[in-house]
Amino acid sequence: MSKILIKNAYIINEGRTFNGYVLTDDAFILSVGETGDSLLPSLEIEADTIVDAKGKWLLPGAIDDQVHFREPGLTHKGDIASESKAAVAGGITTFMDMPNTKPQTTAIAELEWKLKRGSESSVANYSFFFGGTNDNIDEIKKLDKSRIPGLKLFLGSSTGNMLVDNKETLERIFAEANMLIAIHAEKEDIIKQNIAYYTSRFGENLDISFHSKIRSEEACYASSSEAVELATRLGSRLHILHLSTAKELGLLSNEIPLSEKKITGEVCVHHLWFHDEDYAHYGNRIKWNPSVKTLKDREALREAVNTNVIDIVATDHAPHLLSEKEGSCLKAASGGPLVQHSLLAMLELASAGCFTKEKVVEKMSHIPADLFHIDRRGYIRPGYYADMVLIDPSKETQVTKESLLYKCGWSPFEGYTFKHAIIQTYVNGTLVYDGKNVDDSSIGMEIRYI
């Protein structure tokens, strides 16, 4: 057993910032108080390790509800070990991995394989979505809901058997799954129509500027609105991933508490940071599905975070080799690595006045824990797991190729200098990142849902 006292920190938690301390005992937070508390001298005697965090910010660890860590089957560009190291270096202490691996996580045996692999190699706390297909409803109904965040459905183009486009199957899943259904919402028919239209006019070698025209606002809204209709009619629990358009925000509401919401939404950091005019500079490096859209869309998404129309901020971290990102917008791989800098990016936007620091913590830590009913994480509270991040607000972070921990070896933020630095990350009370190195001998815990 080991007790760590972090004192003199500006603790950003539950909507307020105060100067205080946190005492951990092994994996858990034992006590939280304000600087000047009469208990502090006795706690200093009790602690095995004291961290003087004067001038630093202490946040609960970020929880990322959408990552693609590429294991099994795609490990040439990422794996659970490499990407979880990047995650903790970026202040993410818990992740939920997506099922479109090889083989796909669409059978319980494949889910069990991933959980075992996480227990062997993940520095961060880990969890894995189960994938829905046109023919695995019986397997879905056997799932232990305490071990998965929910069911992932691809309602837009996907590889292999993961595009769920059978209407009868969708009706059955939404009616019978009895768990959170997270969706990738892009209408396949509209995408195909757009491809046919633009290739007929401009040829097959379309550059990146066509990507947001092909994967358009209409393609997103048509799919997400159909899912909302289905969920509303059948009483399903629906979570819309990586919202990218202003129009889709009309499908969500901030008029009821989160605990009463049946339909919730997520936005990703890249849709809050970039817009379609950035394609000229970044090219395929910012090619994602759904696509980065207009400045108007970006501003509407930012506002929706502030007004709680959008519930969660995540990454959709999806590494590819740079060689796989080459070619026309129809051939270049979609997705990119983000977990090492997503929290820094959001704090950068906060320093620019887009959000408050408290709002960043709410959307990246508190609400993910509440929305998915995660057991004792997402807050700095006595009795909760000690997942915490210490930030130096006066130290810059330069993003260089040499500083990256991603297996794919690149970042859309290369060359950028953030105004803040992550100097410590604790997972279950263990210091796993010291600002320079990740302790890969430490293994995170499987997340439980209550």
C-alpha positions in Angstrom: 0.0 0.0 0.0 1.3 3.5 -0.9 -0.1 6.9 0.0 0.5 9.9 -2.3 -0.3 13.5 -1.3 -0.6 16.0 -4.1 -0.8 19.5 -2.4 -1.1 23.1 -3.4 -2.7 22.2 -6.7 -5.5 24.1 -8.4 -8.1 21.3 -8.5 -10.5 21.6 -11.5 -13.4 19.3 -10.6 -17.2 19.4 -10.5 -17.6 22.9 -12.0 -15.2 24.7 -9.7 -11.5 25.4 -9.3 -9.9 25.6 -5.9 -6.5 25.4 -4.4 -6.3 22.1 -2.5 -4.9 18.7 -2.0 -5.6 15.0 -2.8 -4.5 12.1 -0.8 -4.5 8.7 -2.5 -4.2 5.3 -0.9 -3.2 2.6 -3.3 -5.7 2.7 -6.2 -8.2 5.0 -4.6 -8.6 8.7 -3.5 -8.7 8.8 0.3 -9.4 12.5 0.9 -9.8 15.8 -0.9 -9.5 19.2 0.8 -8.6 22.8 0.4 -5.2 24.3 1.1 -5.1 25.6 4.7 -7.2 22.7 5.9 -6.2 21.8 9.5 -5.9 18.1 8.4 -3.1 18.8 6.0 -0.1 18.7 8.4 -1.2 15.2 9.6 -1.7 14.0 6.1 1.8 15.1 5.2 3.1 12.9 7.9 0.9 10.0 6.8 1.9 10.2 3.1 4.6 8.1 1.6 5.2 10.5 -1.3 4.4 14.2 -1.4 4.0 16.1 -4.7 4.1 19.9 -4.3 1.9 21.0 -7.2 2.1 24.8 -6.6 0.9 26.6 -9.7 -0.3 23.4 -11.4 -3.8 22.2 -12.3 -5.0 18.8 -11.1 -7.8 17.3 -13.3 -9.6 13.9 -13.2 -8.2 11.7 -16.0 -10.0 12.0 -19.3 -12.3 9.2 -20.5 -12.3 8.7 -24.3 -15.4 6.9 -25.4 -14.2 6.3 -29.0 -10.8 5.0 -30.0 -9.5 2.5 -32.6 -6.3 1.0 -31.1 -6.1 -1.4 -34.1 -5.6 -4.7 -32.2 -6.0 -7.4 -33.4 -5.2 -7.6 -37.1 -4.1 -4.1 -37.9 -1.1 -3.8 -35.5 1.3 -2.4 -38.1 -0.2 1.0 -37.4 -1.2 0.7 -33.7 -1.8 -1.7 -30.9 -3.3 -1.6 -27.4 0.2 -1.2 -25.8 1.5 1.6 -28.0 -1.7 3.7 -28.2 -2.5 3.3 -24.5 1.0 4.8 -23.8 0.2 7.7 -26.0 -3.2 8.1 -24.3 -1.8 8.4 -20.7 0.9 10.8 -22.0 -2.1 12.8 -23.2 -4.0 12.7 -19.9 -6.5 10.0 -21.0 -6.7 7.4 -18.3 -9.6 5.3 -19.6 -10.6 4.4 -23.2 -13.4 2.5 -25.0 -12.1 0.8 -28.1 -14.2 0.2 -31.2 -15.0 -3.2 -32.8 -13.8 -2.8 -36.4 -10.6 -4.8 -36.1 -9.5 -8.0 -37.8 -11.3 -10.1 -36.7 -14.1 -7.8 -35.8 -15.5 -7.8 -32.3 -18.8 -9.2 -33.2 -18.7 -12.5 -31.3 -18.2 -12.9 -27.5 -15.0 -14.9 -28.1 -13.5 -11.9 -29.8 -14.6 -9.6 -27.0 -13.0 -12.0 -24.5 -9.7 -11.9 -26.5 -9.6 -8.2 -26.4 -10.3 -8.0 -22.7 -7.5 -10.5 -22.0 -5.2 -8.5 -24.3 -6.0 -5.3 -22.4 -5.2 -7.0 -19.1 -1.8 -7.8 -20.6 -0.7 -4.7 -22.3 -2.8 -1.6 -21.6 -1.3 1.1 -19.4 -4.7 2.9 -19.3 -8.0 1.5 -18.1 -9.7 -0.3 -20.9 -13.0 -1.3 -22.3 -14.3 -2.5 -25.7 -17.5 -1.9 -27.6 -19.3 -4.9 -29.2 -20.1 -4.6 -32.9 -23.5 -5.2 -34.4 -24.0 -6.8 -37.8 -26.9 -7.9 -40.0 -26.8 -11.3 -38.4 -25.5 -11.4 -34.8 -28.6 -10.3 -32.7 -28.5 -13.6 -30.8 -24.9 -13.0 -29.7 -25.8 -9.4 -28.7 -28.5 -10.7 -26.4 -26.0 -12.9 -24.5 -23.6 -10.0 -23.6 -22.7 -9.2 -20.0 -23.7 -5.5 -19.9 -21.4 -4.8 -16.9 -18.3 -5.4 -19.1 -19.1 -3.4 -22.2 -20.0 0.3 -22.8 -22.5 -0.6 -25.4 -23.2 -1.8 -28.9 -21.5 -0.1 -31.9 -23.4 0.1 -35.2 -22.0 1.4 -38.5 -24.9 3.0 -40.4 -22.5 4.3 -43.0 -19.9 2.6 -45.2 -17.6 0.3 -43.4 -15.3 -2.6 -44.2 -16.4 -6.3 -44.1 -19.7 -7.2 -42.4 -20.0 -4.2 -40.1 -22.4 -2.1 -42.2 -25.8 -2.7 -40.8 -28.2 -1.8 -43.6 -31.0 -4.4 -43.2 -34.1 -2.6 -41.9 -35.5 -5.6 -40.2 -32.2 -6.2 -38.4 -32.1 -2.5 -37.3 -35.6 -2.7 -35.9 -34.7 -5.9 -33.9 -31.5 -4.4 -32.6 -33.1 -1.2 -31.5 -36.0 -3.0 -29.9 -34.2 -5.9 -28.3 -30.6 -5.0 -27.5 -31.5 -3.4 -24.2 -28.2 -1.4 -24.0 -26.7 1.8 -25.2 -26.4 1.8 -29.0 -23.6 4.0 -30.3 -23.7 4.8 -34.0 -21.6 6.0 -36.9 -24.2 7.9 -38.9 -23.6 8.5 -42.6 -26.1 7.5 -45.2 -24.5 5.1 -47.6 -26.9 5.7 -50.5 -26.2 9.5 -50.4 -22.4 8.9 -50.3 -22.6 6.7 -53.3 -24.7 9.2 -55.2 -22.2 12.0 -54.4 -19.3 9.9 -55.5 -21.1 9.2 -58.8 -21.9 12.9 -59.3 -18.4 14.3 -58.6 -16.5 11.5 -60.5 -18.7 12.0 -63.5 -17.8 15.7 -63.6 -14.2 15.7 -62.4 -12.9 12.2 -62.8 -11.7 9.6 -60.4 -8.7 11.5 -59.0 -10.6 13.8 -56.7 -8.5 15.7 -54.2 -9.2 16.1 -50.5 -11.4 19.2 -51.0 -14.1 16.9 -52.3 -14.2 14.8 -49.2 -16.7 17.0 -47.3 -18.8 17.3 -50.4 -19.0 13.5 -50.8 -19.5 12.8 -47.1 -21.8 15.7 -46.9 -24.1 17.3 -44.3 -27.1 15.5 -46.0 -25.4 12.1 -45.7 -24.9 12.7 -42.0 -28.3 14.2 -41.2 -30.2 11.6 -43.2 -28.6 8.7 -41.2 -28.6 10.3 -37.7 -32.2 11.5 -38.1 -33.4 8.0 -39.1 -31.6 6.5 -36.1 -33.2 9.1 -33.8 -36.7 8.3 -35.2 -36.0 4.6 -34.7 -34.8 5.1 -31.1 -37.6 7.4 -30.2 -40.3 5.0 -31.6 -38.8 2.0 -29.9 -37.6 3.6 -26.7 -33.9 2.7 -27.3 -30.9 4.3 -25.7 -29.0 6.0 -28.6 -25.6 7.7 -28.6 -24.6 9.5 -31.8 -20.8 9.5 -32.3 -18.6 12.2 -33.9 -21.3 14.7 -34.8 -19.9 17.0 -37.5 -22.8 19.3 -38.7 -24.8 22.1 -37.3 -28.0 20.6 -38.7 -27.7 17.4 -36.6 -27.7 19.4 -33.4 -31.4 19.9 -33.9 -31.8 16.2 -33.1 -30.5 16.7 -29.6 -31.7 18.5 -26.5 -30.4 20.1 -23.4 -33.8 20.6 -21.8 -33.7 17.6 -19.6 -30.9 16.2 -17.2 -28.4 13.8 -18.6 -29.9 11.0 -16.4 -33.2 11.3 -18.3 -31.8 11.6 -21.8 -32.4 8.6 -24.1 -30.5 10.3 -27.0 -27.1 11.8 -26.5 -24.3 13.0 -28.7 -20.5 13.2 -28.9 -18.2 15.6 -30.8 -14.6 14.9 -31.6 -11.6 17.2 -31.1 -10.9 17.4 -34.8 -14.4 18.7 -35.6 -13.9 21.4 -32.9 -10.4 22.4 -34.1 -10.4 22.2 -37.9 -12.8 23.2 -40.7 -12.9 22.6 -44.4 -10.6 25.5 -45.4 -7.8 23.7 -43.5 -7.8 20.9 -46.2 -5.6 23.2 -48.3 -2.8 23.1 -45.6 -3.2 19.7 -44.0 -4.4 17.6 -46.9 -5.3 14.0 -46.2 -3.9 14.3 -42.7 -7.3 15.7 -41.6 -9.4 13.2 -43.6 -11.8 11.7 -41.2 -15.2 10.0 -41.5 -17.4 11.9 -40.9 -15.6 14.7 -42.7 -14.4 18.0 -41.3 -17.0 20.4 -42.5 -17.5 24.2 -42.7 -16.4 27.0 -40.3 -20.1 27.5 -39.6 -20.5 23.9 -38.5 -17.4 24.1 -36.3 -18.7 27.1 -34.5 -22.1 25.5 -34.0 -20.5 22.4 -32.5 -18.4 24.6 -30.1 -21.5 26.4 -29.0 -23.3 23.1 -28.5 -20.6 21.9 -26.2 -21.1 25.0 -24.1 -24.8 24.7 -24.0 -24.8 21.0 -23.2 -26.6 20.1 -26.4 -23.5 17.9 -27.0 -22.7 15.7 -24.1 -19.1 14.3 -24.6 -15.9 15.4 -26.3 -13.7 12.4 -27.5 -11.2 11.7 -30.3 -12.1 8.9 -32.7 -8.4 8.2 -32.5 -7.8 6.0 -35.6 -4.1 5.7 -36.6 -3.0 4.9 -40.2 0.5 4.9 -41.7 1.2 8.1 -43.7 1.6 5.8 -46.7 -2.0 4.7 -46.2 -3.1 8.4 -46.2 -1.8 9.1 -49.7 -3.8 9.3 -52.8 -7.2 10.8 -53.8 -10.0 11.5 -51.4 -11.6 8.2 -52.6 -8.4 6.2 -51.8 -6.7 7.8 -48.9 -7.5 6.2 -45.5 -9.8 8.1 -43.2 -8.8 8.7 -39.6 -5.8 9.9 -37.6 -4.0 9.8 -34.3 -5.2 12.2 -31.6 -5.1 10.8 -28.0 -1.7 12.2 -27.1 -2.9 15.8 -27.6 -6.7 15.9 -27.3 -6.8 17.2 -23.8 -4.1 19.8 -24.6 -6.0 20.8 -27.7 -9.2 21.3 -25.6 -7.3 23.3 -23.0 -5.8 25.4 -25.8 -9.3 26.2 -27.0 -10.3 27.0 -23.5 -7.4 29.5 -23.2 -8.6 31.1 -26.4 -12.0 31.6 -24.8 -14.0 28.9 -26.6 -14.7 27.0 -23.4 -13.9 27.2 -19.7 -11.4 24.7 -18.1 -14.3 23.4 -16.0 -16.3 22.7 -19.2 -13.4 20.8 -20.7 -13.2 18.6 -17.6 -17.0 18.1 -17.6 -17.1 17.0 -21.2 -14.0 14.8 -21.1 -14.2 13.3 -17.7 -17.4 13.8 -15.7 -20.1 13.3 -18.4 -18.4 10.2 -20.0 -18.4 8.6 -16.6 -22.0 9.5 -15.9 -23.4 8.8 -19.4 -21.9 5.2 -19.5 -22.5 4.6 -15.8 -18.8 3.8 -15.2 -17.9 2.5 -11.7 -16.2 5.2 -9.6 -14.3 7.1 -12.2 -14.4 10.5 -13.9 -14.3 12.7 -10.7 -11.8 13.6 -8.0 -13.8 12.3 -5.1 -13.0 10.2 -1.9 -13.7 6.6 -2.7 -13.2 7.0 -6.4 -10.3 5.5 -8.4 -7.3 7.8 -8.4 -7.2 8.6 -12.1 -5.7 12.1 -12.3 -3.7 14.4 -14.5 -1.4 17.2 -13.4 -1.0 20.1 -15.9 1.6 22.8 -15.9 -0.2 25.8 -17.4 3.0 27.8 -17.9 5.0 25.1 -19.7 4.7 24.7 -23.5 4.4 21.4 -25.4 6.0 21.3 -28.8 4.6 18.6 -31.0 7.5 17.0 -32.9 7.8 13.7 -34.7 10.3 12.6 -32.0 7.9 13.3 -29.2 5.1 11.1 -30.6 4.3 7.8 -29.0 1.9 6.6 -31.7 3.0 3.6 -33.6 2.1 5.3 -36.9 4.6 8.0 -36.2 2.8 11.2 -37.2 0.2 13.7 -35.9 -2.0 16.4 -37.5 -0.6 18.7 -34.7 3.0 18.3 -35.7 4.7 21.7 -35.6 2.2 23.1 -33.2 3.1 24.4 -29.8 0.5 24.0 -27.1 0.5 26.5 -24.2 0.2 23.8 -21.5 2.0 20.6 -20.6 1.0 17.3 -19.0 3.6 16.6 -16.4 2.0 13.7 -14.5 -0.7 11.1 -15.1 -1.9 8.7 -12.5 -3.9 5.6 -13.3 -5.5 3.8 -10.3 -3.1 5.7 -8.0 0.0 4.8 -9.9 2.2 7.4 -11.6 2.3 6.0 -15.1 3.6 9.2 -16.9 6.1 11.7 -15.4 6.1 14.2 -18.2 8.8 12.4 -20.2 8.4 8.7 -19.9 5.6 6.2 -19.6 5.9 3.3 -17.1 4.8 0.5 -19.3 5.2 -2.0 -16.4 2.0 -0.7 -15.0 -1.3 -2.2 -16.3 -4.7 -0.5 -16.1 -7.9 -2.0 -15.0 -10.9 -3.3 -17.0 -13.8 -0.8 -16.7 -17.0 -1.9 -15.0 -20.4 -0.5 -15.8 -23.1 -0.2 -13.1 
